[in-house]
Amino acid sequence: MRDPSNRNGDIAFIGIIENSNVDCRVLKRMLALTARVRDIMSSSPLKGADYMLTGLRWLPRAGLRSFVAIPLLINTLLFGAGVWWSFDQFQHWDQMVQSWLPGWLSWLHWLLWPVFVLTVLLIVFYTFSVVANLIAAPFNSLLAERVEKLARSERSSRPDAGLNWKDLILSPLAELSKLLYFIGWAIPVLILSFIPVINVAAPVLWALFGAWMLALEYADYPLGNRGLSFREQRQLLRKHWPLTLGFGGMTLVLTLIPIVNFLAMPAAVIGATLMWVKEAPE
């Protein structure tokens, strides 16, 4: 979203050009190109990733600690179970990969093994993220509401009716609709993961899919609090797709880092709320 002050400056500059006697079509085009580059940079993947890191920095902030505690506990328990289960299954997965290969292609085991493990880890950790958010949905909605109030404390704010108990009780149902959306897109990606040659790109496909879904998952808390439907949220995220993939990509990376992944869920709720308060204030 462009800064209104920058837009006003562009309009003023165009007015000066139009009132001059010099043909400045080239300058006008350069100005338009500069504005376009500024818009792209304001919605860059790096900026989206930085919002996620900002969410981490906000975790110990006064006024948020009590709201962070329950989502953090839920995430720690579920991701701890996910890490334990994944390591417990490694030997079984190794045997599965070897069984797929004929004897004369056994040398490919060491090439396919890292690809297979990375694909499985992406699937496992994203699945546990979905389950964690399903359980913690009411608490994440409260956290998003609190972060938005703090973020708007020094800005002109629209009237906020706040959440009610009905919204909190129904929030897990919204998670189920996102889960169905996830399954609908995960099945084609999963099928591609088992097709020879194409499955080499499976980690990239799962990474892009996971980044999009995580960004959509955590955007729902601040945007859902405003009354935006799931369809409207998807439209908004597609409009800002570089920002969205940057945020989701950084969330996915932090989800895969031991210890840090325990903090990923509350940090992502905070980061997504800060991002959409600034990038989509209305």
N, C-alpha and C positions, 0 to 999 in steps of 0.2 A: 504494500500500500504506500503510495507516494506521500511525501510530506507536503501538506498544503502550502507551506511557505515557499518550497521549491517551485511548485506549480505556479504560484502567483508571480514569482520572479521570472519564470519562463514567459508568461503572458506579457509582463511589462517589457521584457527584452524584445519580444516579437512586435509589440506596438512601436517601439523605437525604430526597428528595422523598417516596418511598413510606412512610417512617416518620413523616412529618409529618401533621398533622390537616387541612391545607389541601388543597383540590382543585387540583392543579397540572398538570392535563392540558395546558393551554396551554404551560406551561413545558417539559413533556416533549416536546411537538411542536416547540417552538423549538429544544430541544437536539438533537433528531433532525435538524432542518433544518440546524442549524449543522454537525453532523457530516457531513451529506451535502455541504454546500458545501465543507468542508475536504477531503473526499475528491476532489471534482471539481477543486479548485485544485491538489491534489497530483499530479493527472494531467493538467494543462493543457498545451495546445500550447506555451505559452511556456516551461514547464519542460523539455519535450522539446527545444525549440530550444536552450536553455541548455546541455544536455548536449553537444550538438554543438560549441558554442563552447568548452566546457571541454576537449573533445578537442583542439581547436586549441592551447589553452594548455598542454596536456600534451606536445606534440610535442618540445620541447627538454629535457624532464625527464630527469635522470640516471637511467640504468638502462633507458631506452627507446630511446635514439638508435640503437643497433645493430639493434634490431628494426624501427625505422621506415625505415631506409635503403633496403632493397630494395623494399618497397611504394611508397615515395616515388619511386624511380627508375622503376619500371614505370608508375606513374600519370603521371609527367611525360612519358615517351616516348609513351604512347598518347594522352594528351590533347593533346600537342603535334601529333601526327598528325591528331587530330580537328579541332582548330582550323584547321590548314592546309587540310584537305580541305573544311571548311565554307565558308571564305572563297573557296576556289577554285571552288566550285559556286554561289556567289551569283548570278552573271550568268545561269547556266542556269536557276536557280529563278525568277528574275525573268521570263525569257522564257516559262517554263511557266505562270506565273500570268496573264500577258497573253494567252496562247493560249487559256486557258479562258474568257475573257470575250468576248462579242460586242461589236462596235464601239460599239453604243449604250450599253453598260455600262462602257466603258473608264474612266470617271471613278471606278469602284469600285476600280480598281487600287491607289490609295494607301490605301484603307481595308482591303483584304484583304491587302496585302503584309505589314504588320507582324504580322497574325494568322498568316499562313502561315510567315513567318520564325521567329516564336517557337515555333510548333508543331514545325517541322523541327529547330530547335536543341534543344528538349526531347528529341525522339526520338534525335537524333544523340548528344548528350552522355550520355543514359542508356544508349544502346547501347554506347558506349565504356566506361562504368562497368561494365557487365556483363562485357565482354571483359577489362577490367583486373582485375576481381575473380576471373575464371576463371583467369587466369595467376598472380595473386598469392595465391590461396587458402591454400596451405600457410604462407606467410609471415605472412598476416593471422591465421591461427589461432595461430601462435606469439606474435604481438604481443598478441592478446586474452588469451592465457594469462598473459603477463607483466604486463599491466595489471591483471588480476584479482588476481594475487598482491600487487602493490603496493597496490591498493585495499583489500585485506583485511588488510594488514600490521598495522593498528591496531585490527582488529575480530576478534571471535571467528570463526574460520573452520572450515568443514566440512573433512574430510580431502580432499585433492586428489591424485588418482592421476596427473594430468598427461597430456600427449599422448604418443602413441607414434608410431613411424615409419609404421605402418599407417594411423593416422588422417590423418597428413599426406599420404600418397600418395593416399588415397581422397578427400581434400577437394575436388579438382577435379570429381569425380563428383557431389558434393553441389551444386556450382555448376551442373552441367548440369540437375539436377532443378529448380533455381530458374529456370533459363533456359526450360525447357519451361513452367513455371507463368507466367512473364512473357509468353511468346508466346501462350499460351492466352487471356490477358486483353488483350494488346495488339491482337490482330486485331479484336475488336469496337470498341475505341476508335478504331483506324485507319479502320475502315469509316465510323464516325460522322463522322470528320474530313472525309470527302468528300461528305457529304450537305448540300445547300444549306440555309441558315438554321441548321441544327443545328451546322454546322462553325464558326460564329462562337464557340461555346463550347468548341471543340477545345482551346485552350491551357489552359483551366481543367480539363478532363477529363484532359489529359495531365499537368498539374501534380499533381493529386490522385493519379493512378495512379503517377506517378514518385515522389511522397513515400512512398506505401505500399510500393512495391517497394524503394526504397532503405533504408527502415527495416527491412524484412524481410531484405534482403541483408546488412546489417551486424549485425543481431541474431543471425544464424546463427553468427557466430564465437564469441561468448561462450556462447550457449545450446547450440550444437552441441558445444562443448567439454565441456558438462555432460552430454551424452548425450540431449538433447531432439531428437525427430524433427522433420522439417519441418512436419508437421501440428500437432504440439504447439506449435511456435513460432508458427504462425499463430493458434492459439487464444489464446495468451498476448498477442500483439500486438492482437488484436481486443478483448480484455478491457480493454486500456489504450489504446484507439484515439486519444484526444486527445493523449496523450503520444507515441504512435507517429507520428501525422501531423505533430506539431510537430518532432520530430527529423528525420523524412524531408524535411519541407518546408525546413528550414534546410540540410540536406545538399544538396538540389537547388539552392537559391539559391547556395550556395558553389561548387557544381559549375559554375555558369554565369558566375562571376566570373573573368576572366583572372588568371593567376598563382596566385590563391588555389585554383583548381580543381586545381592540381598537388598541393596538400596535403590535398585533400578525403578521399581514400581512407584514409590512415592516421589522420587525425583522426576520421573516422567510426567506424573500428574501435575507437579509444580511447573515444570518446564513448558508443557503444553498450554497450561493456563496463562502463563506469562506471554507465550508466543501469540496466542490468539487474542489476548487483551490488547496487544500492541498492533498486530497485523490485521485484525478484524474487530476494531473497537465497537462497532455497532452491529 
